Amino acid sequence: MTLNEEGQKAVARPRKKRYIVAAILLGLIAVYAILGAIFWKIGMPAFMFGYEKNDKGGITITNYYGTYLHVHIPDKIDGLDVTEIGYAAIGYSPARPKSKFHSSINENIREVRLPDTVEKIDGCAFRDCNKLTDVNIPSSLRETGWGIFAYTKIKEIELPEGMTKIDDFAFAFSYRLEKVTLPDRIEEIDEGAFYFCPKLKEINLPDGLKIVSEYAFYGTGLTDEQKQAFYDKAEEVIED
């Protein structure tokens, strides 16, 4: 074998290794994408979440450990209905700091699909999911906490008939929020519920409204006439 042939083989070896590595990486990416599509359709496996049994006999989601940006929470885990999304489970709260990796994934989540079994979304559940644009609100939802969708990019939201209250700062600083559909059973809209949602210009007045905070719509795109309609309808206007 000549020196030239030996040199050519020496060059070919690392090149071949690079091709093999590239092929493996492409295969892994393909598998990741396929699994993501499957999980989005049927729901993600339990190991991608932190969870615990709650006092109502259902499951509360406490964390998200996955790396997918389209999150489909399953309707059952360990044979029990997923009934609650816990405090800062996917979102962020200063009272519950998370790892840098966990925060970077969650901040970039694009879409969330909730099962029809969810009855409660606790405080800060999706707060600071800065890229979140779409989330379905299941008809089963009855109870929410404060700041659940604050600092998101949700554009439109429709709340289910079973809800009677919108908690403090629920949608605060949701700069992309444009339209909100409220059920007639909403009785209370608390402090800063839509605080600094400058694009919010369309919202209906619920028939059952009883209590509204004076600052529920502060910094929104609603006209003074739209806001006044809520104050006139309510039996009590809370000055915060």
C-alpha positions as CSV (number, residue, x, y, z in Angstrom):
1,M,0.0,0.0,0.0
2,T,1.4,3.4,-1.0
3,L,1.7,6.3,1.4
4,N,-1.0,8.1,-0.6
5,E,-3.5,5.2,-0.2
6,E,-2.8,5.1,3.5
7,G,-3.4,8.9,3.8
8,Q,-6.7,8.6,2.0
9,K,-7.9,5.8,4.3
10,A,-6.8,7.9,7.4
11,V,-8.9,10.8,6.1
12,A,-11.9,8.5,5.3
13,R,-12.1,7.0,8.8
14,P,-13.1,10.1,10.7
15,R,-15.4,11.2,7.9
16,K,-17.2,7.8,8.1
17,K,-17.6,8.2,11.9
18,R,-19.1,11.7,11.3
19,Y,-21.6,10.2,8.9
20,I,-22.6,7.5,11.4
21,V,-23.0,10.0,14.2
22,A,-25.1,12.3,12.0
23,A,-27.3,9.3,11.0
24,I,-27.8,8.3,14.6
25,L,-28.7,11.9,15.6
26,L,-31.2,12.2,12.7
27,G,-32.7,8.9,13.7
28,L,-33.1,10.1,17.3
29,I,-34.6,13.4,16.2
30,A,-37.1,11.5,14.0
31,V,-38.1,9.2,16.9
32,Y,-38.4,12.3,19.2
33,A,-40.7,14.0,16.7
34,I,-42.9,10.9,16.1
35,L,-43.3,10.3,19.9
36,G,-44.2,14.0,20.3
37,A,-46.9,13.7,17.7
38,I,-48.3,10.5,19.4
39,F,-48.2,12.1,22.9
40,W,-50.0,15.2,21.6
41,K,-52.8,13.0,20.2
42,I,-53.3,10.5,23.1
43,G,-51.8,12.2,26.1
44,M,-48.3,12.1,27.6
45,P,-47.0,9.3,29.8
46,A,-47.1,9.7,33.6
47,F,-43.3,9.8,34.0
48,M,-43.3,13.2,32.3
49,F,-45.1,14.7,35.3
50,G,-44.8,15.1,39.0
51,Y,-48.1,14.2,40.6
52,E,-49.9,13.2,43.8
53,K,-53.2,11.9,44.9
54,N,-55.4,14.7,46.2
55,D,-58.1,14.7,48.9
56,K,-60.9,14.3,46.4
57,G,-59.5,10.9,45.2
58,G,-58.1,12.3,42.0
59,I,-54.6,13.2,40.8
60,T,-53.0,16.6,41.1
61,I,-50.3,17.5,38.6
62,T,-47.4,19.1,40.5
63,N,-44.6,19.4,37.9
64,Y,-43.8,18.9,34.2
65,Y,-40.5,17.1,33.5
66,G,-40.9,16.6,29.7
67,T,-39.0,18.4,26.9
68,Y,-41.9,18.8,24.5
69,L,-43.4,22.3,23.9
70,H,-46.8,21.0,23.1
71,V,-48.1,19.5,26.4
72,H,-51.1,17.1,26.5
73,I,-51.9,16.2,30.1
74,P,-53.5,12.8,30.3
75,D,-57.0,12.3,31.7
76,K,-55.9,9.4,34.0
77,I,-52.7,8.5,35.9
78,D,-52.5,5.3,37.9
79,G,-56.1,4.6,37.1
80,L,-57.3,7.9,38.7
81,D,-58.8,11.0,37.0
82,V,-56.5,14.0,36.7
83,T,-58.7,16.6,38.5
84,E,-56.3,19.3,39.5
85,I,-53.3,21.3,38.0
86,G,-51.4,22.2,41.1
87,Y,-49.8,25.5,42.3
88,A,-47.1,26.6,39.8
89,A,-47.2,23.1,38.4
90,I,-46.1,24.2,34.9
91,G,-45.8,27.9,35.5
92,Y,-43.5,29.9,37.8
93,S,-43.9,31.4,41.2
94,P,-41.2,33.3,43.2
95,A,-42.4,31.3,46.2
96,R,-41.5,28.1,44.4
97,P,-38.3,28.5,42.3
98,K,-37.4,25.8,39.8
99,S,-34.2,24.6,38.2
100,K,-32.8,26.6,35.3
101,F,-33.5,23.7,32.9
102,H,-37.1,23.3,34.0
103,S,-37.8,27.0,33.7
104,S,-36.3,27.3,30.2
105,I,-38.5,24.4,29.0
106,N,-41.7,25.7,30.6
107,E,-41.1,29.3,29.5
108,N,-41.1,28.1,25.9
109,I,-44.2,25.9,26.0
110,R,-46.4,26.8,23.0
111,E,-49.7,24.9,23.7
112,V,-51.4,23.0,26.5
113,R,-54.2,20.5,26.2
114,L,-56.1,19.8,29.4
115,P,-58.4,16.8,29.9
116,D,-62.1,17.1,30.5
117,T,-61.5,15.7,34.0
118,V,-59.8,18.9,35.4
119,E,-61.9,20.6,38.0
120,K,-59.3,23.0,39.5
121,I,-56.4,25.0,38.2
122,D,-54.4,26.3,41.2
123,G,-52.5,29.6,41.5
124,C,-49.6,30.3,39.1
125,A,-50.3,27.0,37.3
126,F,-49.2,28.5,33.9
127,R,-47.8,31.8,35.1
128,D,-44.8,33.0,33.1
129,C,-45.2,30.4,30.3
130,N,-44.2,33.3,28.1
131,K,-44.7,31.5,24.7
132,L,-48.0,29.9,25.6
133,T,-50.6,30.9,23.0
134,D,-53.2,28.2,23.1
135,V,-54.9,26.3,26.0
136,N,-58.3,24.7,26.1
137,I,-60.4,25.3,29.2
138,P,-62.4,22.1,29.9
139,S,-66.1,22.3,30.7
140,S,-65.3,20.4,34.0
141,L,-63.4,23.4,35.4
142,R,-65.0,24.9,38.5
143,E,-62.2,26.5,40.6
144,T,-59.1,28.6,39.8
145,G,-56.3,30.3,41.8
146,W,-54.6,33.7,41.3
147,G,-52.3,34.4,38.4
148,I,-53.1,31.2,36.6
149,F,-52.4,32.6,33.1
150,A,-50.4,35.7,33.9
151,Y,-47.6,36.7,31.6
152,T,-48.7,34.4,28.8
153,K,-49.4,35.1,25.1
154,I,-52.9,33.7,25.0
155,K,-55.0,35.6,22.5
156,E,-58.5,34.3,23.2
157,I,-60.1,32.5,26.1
158,E,-63.5,31.0,26.7
159,L,-64.4,30.1,30.3
160,P,-66.8,27.3,30.9
161,E,-70.4,27.5,32.3
162,G,-69.4,25.9,35.6
163,M,-67.1,28.8,36.7
164,T,-68.5,31.4,39.0
165,K,-65.3,33.4,39.9
166,I,-62.2,34.8,38.2
167,D,-59.4,35.1,40.8
168,D,-56.9,37.9,41.4
169,F,-54.6,38.6,38.5
170,A,-55.7,35.5,36.6
171,F,-54.7,37.0,33.2
172,A,-52.6,39.9,34.3
173,F,-49.9,41.1,31.8
174,S,-51.2,38.8,29.1
175,Y,-50.3,41.4,26.4
176,R,-51.7,39.4,23.5
177,L,-55.1,38.7,25.0
178,E,-57.8,40.2,22.7
179,K,-61.1,38.4,23.5
180,V,-62.7,36.9,26.6
181,T,-65.9,34.9,26.6
182,L,-67.5,34.7,30.1
183,P,-70.3,32.4,31.1
184,D,-73.4,34.0,32.6
185,R,-72.8,32.2,35.9
186,I,-69.7,34.3,36.6
187,E,-70.5,36.1,39.9
188,E,-67.2,37.6,40.9
189,I,-64.2,39.2,39.0
190,D,-61.4,39.9,41.4
191,E,-58.6,42.4,41.7
192,G,-56.5,42.8,38.6
193,A,-58.1,39.9,36.8
194,F,-57.2,41.4,33.5
195,Y,-54.6,43.8,34.7
196,F,-52.5,45.3,31.9
197,C,-54.0,43.4,29.0
198,P,-53.7,46.3,26.5
199,K,-55.2,44.4,23.5
200,L,-58.3,43.2,25.4
201,K,-61.1,45.0,23.6
202,E,-63.9,42.3,23.5
203,I,-65.5,40.9,26.5
204,N,-69.2,40.0,27.3
205,L,-71.1,41.1,30.4
206,P,-72.3,38.0,32.4
207,D,-75.9,38.1,33.7
208,G,-75.0,36.7,37.1
209,L,-72.3,39.3,38.0
210,K,-72.4,40.3,41.6
211,I,-68.9,41.5,42.6
212,V,-66.3,43.2,40.5
213,S,-63.0,44.8,41.5
214,E,-62.5,48.5,40.5
215,Y,-59.1,47.5,39.1
216,A,-60.2,44.3,37.4
217,F,-59.7,45.9,33.9
218,Y,-57.0,48.4,34.7
219,G,-54.7,48.8,31.7
220,T,-56.9,47.0,29.2
221,G,-58.1,48.2,25.8
222,L,-61.7,48.3,27.0
223,T,-63.5,51.6,26.8
224,D,-64.7,53.5,29.8
225,E,-68.3,52.6,28.7
226,Q,-67.4,48.9,28.7
227,K,-65.9,49.0,32.1
228,Q,-68.8,51.1,33.5
229,A,-71.2,48.5,32.3
230,F,-69.5,45.9,34.6
231,Y,-69.6,48.4,37.6
232,D,-73.3,49.1,36.9
233,K,-74.2,45.5,36.6
234,A,-72.5,44.3,39.8
235,E,-74.1,44.6,43.2
236,E,-70.8,45.5,44.8
237,V,-67.7,47.2,43.3
238,I,-64.6,46.6,45.4
239,E,-62.1,49.4,45.8
240,D,-58.7,47.7,46.0
